[in-house]
């Protein structure tokens, strides 16, 4: 039976010793409707300066979301970068937000990330996929599960700074990593190249093709069932 691995071979090349039934399809994306529009306030913020840095940790708010929010704002100030922050499911509690930072509850990553100078996130598989597709440097702050792996892999490929584990991040460390992400031309070039390669893939189409080939195409069809008429009863 086929095993479908829904990530890009440009991030993790296929090992030579894997069996033939294991397939790297490319990422699966569920995009927003193409006519999605941002709020006038967000669009105005993007139009009034250079590309900002995205920061958002999804549902990963940590034990103290208010402290994390203060750390993020301090890091942006120290780095001298504008920022777009998504509060996310983790419920970041932001207070005294400067004009250089825009805060939103939710914006489609597929729309937002390509407009950023870099993206800072927790390293969830889906967020990492969007960050790489956007073709911008990714800085990963892993919390749990597979997030440390994606952080290490993104850094090893030269697509972002070294990951900063959530429990070890400080405003100074985050600021320095943000500055590296937005100022390293080689990192940006590599991110752009991988983004182009990923955008040329079609993971869903590849997966469908593999499944159809496994089951055989065209599949055998049967005529619709028609019940037999009831037997005649002699009176």
C-alpha positions as CSV (number, residue, x, y, z in Angstrom):
1,X,0.0,0.0,0.0
2,X,1.3,3.5,-0.7
3,X,2.4,5.8,2.0
4,X,1.9,9.5,1.2
5,X,4.3,12.0,2.9
6,X,2.8,15.4,2.5
7,X,5.9,17.6,2.6
8,X,8.2,19.0,0.0
9,X,11.3,17.0,-1.1
10,X,13.0,20.4,-1.5
11,X,13.0,20.5,2.3
12,X,13.6,16.8,3.1
13,X,15.0,14.9,0.1
14,X,13.9,11.3,-0.3
15,X,16.4,8.9,1.3
16,X,17.8,6.4,-1.1
17,X,16.9,3.4,1.1
18,X,13.2,4.2,1.3
19,X,10.9,1.5,-0.3
20,X,9.1,2.3,-3.5
21,X,5.7,2.5,-1.8
22,X,6.7,5.7,0.1
23,X,5.9,8.8,-1.9
24,X,6.8,12.5,-1.2
25,X,3.9,14.3,-2.7
26,X,4.6,17.9,-1.7
27,X,2.5,19.9,0.7
28,X,-1.3,19.9,0.8
29,X,-2.6,23.4,0.9
30,X,-6.2,24.5,1.6
31,X,-6.2,28.1,0.3
32,X,-8.6,30.8,1.0
33,X,-11.0,32.1,-1.7
34,X,-9.0,34.2,-4.2
35,X,-11.2,37.2,-3.7
36,X,-10.3,37.4,0.1
37,X,-9.6,41.0,1.1
38,X,-7.8,42.4,4.1
39,X,-9.3,45.0,6.4
40,X,-8.7,48.6,5.3
41,X,-6.7,49.1,8.4
42,X,-4.3,46.2,7.7
43,X,-3.9,47.3,4.0
44,X,-3.1,50.8,5.1
45,X,-0.5,49.6,7.6
46,X,1.2,47.5,4.9
47,X,1.1,50.4,2.4
48,X,2.7,52.9,4.8
49,X,6.2,51.3,5.1
50,X,8.5,48.5,4.2
51,X,7.5,44.9,4.6
52,X,7.1,44.1,8.3
53,X,7.9,40.9,10.2
54,X,5.1,38.5,11.0
55,X,5.0,37.0,14.5
56,X,2.4,34.5,15.6
57,X,2.4,31.3,17.5
58,X,-1.1,29.9,16.7
59,X,-2.4,28.0,19.7
60,X,1.0,28.1,21.4
61,X,0.5,30.9,23.9
62,X,2.6,29.4,26.7
63,X,1.7,29.6,30.4
64,X,1.9,33.4,30.4
65,X,0.5,34.9,27.1
66,X,0.8,38.4,28.5
67,X,4.5,38.0,29.3
68,X,5.0,36.5,25.8
69,X,3.3,39.5,24.2
70,X,5.5,41.9,26.1
71,X,8.6,40.0,25.0
72,X,7.5,40.1,21.3
73,X,6.9,43.9,21.4
74,X,10.3,44.4,23.1
75,X,12.0,42.3,20.5
76,X,10.5,44.2,17.6
77,X,11.5,47.5,19.1
78,X,15.1,46.3,19.7
79,X,15.3,44.9,16.1
80,X,14.0,48.2,14.7
81,X,11.4,46.3,12.6
82,X,7.7,46.9,12.0
83,X,5.5,43.9,12.9
84,X,2.2,42.2,12.2
85,X,1.1,40.1,15.1
86,X,-1.7,37.5,15.1
87,X,-3.1,36.9,18.5
88,X,-4.1,33.4,17.5
89,X,-5.7,30.7,19.6
90,X,-3.0,31.2,22.2
91,X,-4.6,34.5,23.1
92,X,-1.6,36.8,23.1
93,X,-2.6,39.7,25.3
94,X,-1.0,42.8,23.8
95,X,-1.1,46.2,25.6
96,X,0.4,49.5,24.7
97,X,0.9,48.5,21.1
98,X,3.1,51.1,19.2
99,X,2.1,52.4,15.8
100,X,4.8,50.3,14.2
101,X,2.9,47.1,15.1
102,X,-0.4,45.9,13.7
103,X,-2.4,43.3,15.7
104,X,-5.1,41.1,14.2
105,X,-7.0,38.1,15.4
106,X,-6.7,36.2,12.1
107,X,-5.4,36.7,8.6
108,X,-4.9,33.9,6.0
109,X,-1.2,33.0,6.1
110,X,-1.3,32.3,2.3
111,X,-2.2,36.0,1.8
112,X,-0.1,37.5,4.5
113,X,3.2,35.7,4.5
114,X,4.4,36.7,1.0
115,X,4.0,40.3,2.0
116,X,6.4,40.0,5.0
117,X,10.1,40.5,5.3
118,X,10.3,37.3,7.5
119,X,7.9,35.2,9.5
120,X,8.4,34.1,13.1
121,X,6.2,31.2,14.3
122,X,6.0,28.1,16.4
123,X,7.0,25.7,13.7
124,X,3.7,23.8,13.3
125,X,3.8,21.7,10.1
126,X,1.1,23.7,8.4
127,X,2.5,27.1,9.4
128,X,6.0,26.0,8.3
129,X,4.6,24.9,4.9
130,X,3.0,28.3,4.4
131,X,6.1,30.1,5.5
132,X,8.3,28.2,3.1
133,X,5.9,28.6,0.2
134,X,5.9,32.3,0.7
135,X,9.6,32.4,-0.1
136,X,10.7,34.5,3.0
137,X,13.1,33.6,5.9
138,X,11.4,31.6,8.7
139,X,12.4,31.9,12.3
140,X,11.0,29.1,14.4
141,X,10.3,29.3,18.1
142,X,9.3,25.7,18.9
143,X,7.1,24.8,21.8
144,X,6.3,21.0,21.6
145,X,6.0,17.9,19.5
146,X,7.4,18.1,15.9
147,X,8.1,21.8,16.1
148,X,11.8,21.5,17.2
149,X,12.4,19.2,14.2
150,X,11.1,21.7,11.7
151,X,13.1,24.5,13.3
152,X,16.3,22.5,13.0
153,X,15.6,21.5,9.4
154,X,14.7,25.0,8.3
155,X,17.9,26.3,9.8
156,X,20.0,23.5,8.3
157,X,18.7,24.3,4.8
158,X,19.7,28.0,5.3
159,X,16.1,29.2,5.2
160,X,16.1,30.9,8.6
161,X,18.1,31.6,11.7
162,X,18.8,28.9,14.4
163,X,15.5,28.1,16.2
164,X,15.0,29.6,19.6
165,X,13.2,27.2,22.0
166,X,10.2,28.9,23.6
167,X,11.6,28.4,27.1
168,X,14.9,29.9,26.2
169,X,13.8,33.0,24.2
170,X,14.5,36.5,25.5
171,X,13.8,39.8,23.9
172,X,17.4,40.2,23.0
173,X,17.7,36.7,21.4
174,X,14.5,37.2,19.4
175,X,15.6,40.6,18.3
176,X,19.0,39.4,17.1
177,X,17.4,36.5,15.2
178,X,14.8,38.8,13.6
179,X,17.6,41.1,12.5
180,X,19.5,38.2,11.0
181,X,16.4,37.0,9.1
182,X,15.7,40.4,7.5
183,X,19.3,41.3,6.7
184,X,21.0,38.1,5.4
185,X,20.8,38.3,1.6
186,X,22.0,34.7,1.1
187,X,19.2,33.4,3.4
188,X,16.6,35.5,1.6
189,X,17.8,34.1,-1.8
190,X,17.6,30.5,-0.6
191,X,14.2,31.1,0.9
192,X,13.0,32.6,-2.4
193,X,14.4,29.6,-4.4
194,X,12.7,27.1,-2.2
195,X,9.5,29.1,-2.3
196,X,9.5,29.0,-6.1
197,X,10.1,25.2,-6.0
198,X,7.3,24.6,-3.6
199,X,4.8,26.7,-5.5
200,X,5.6,24.7,-8.6
201,X,4.6,21.5,-6.7
202,X,1.0,20.3,-6.4
203,X,0.8,17.9,-3.5
204,X,-2.9,17.3,-3.7
205,X,-2.7,16.4,-7.5
206,X,0.3,14.2,-6.9
207,X,-1.5,12.4,-4.1
208,X,-4.7,11.8,-6.1
209,X,-2.6,10.4,-9.0
210,X,-0.8,8.0,-6.7
211,X,-4.0,6.8,-5.1
212,X,-5.7,6.3,-8.5
213,X,-2.8,4.3,-9.9
214,X,-2.8,2.1,-6.8
215,X,-6.5,1.2,-7.2
216,X,-6.3,1.1,-11.0
217,X,-7.9,3.5,-13.4
218,X,-10.5,3.4,-14.6
219,X,-12.1,1.5,-11.8
220,X,-14.6,-1.2,-12.6
221,X,-18.2,0.1,-12.4
222,X,-21.4,-1.9,-12.0
223,X,-24.8,-1.2,-13.4
224,X,-27.3,0.2,-10.9
225,X,-29.1,-2.3,-8.8
226,X,-32.6,-3.1,-10.0
227,X,-34.7,-5.3,-7.7
228,X,-36.5,-8.2,-9.4
229,X,-40.3,-7.9,-9.7
230,X,-42.2,-9.8,-7.0
231,X,-43.4,-13.3,-8.0
232,X,-46.9,-13.6,-9.2
233,X,-49.4,-15.1,-6.7
234,X,-52.0,-17.4,-8.0
235,X,-55.5,-16.9,-6.5
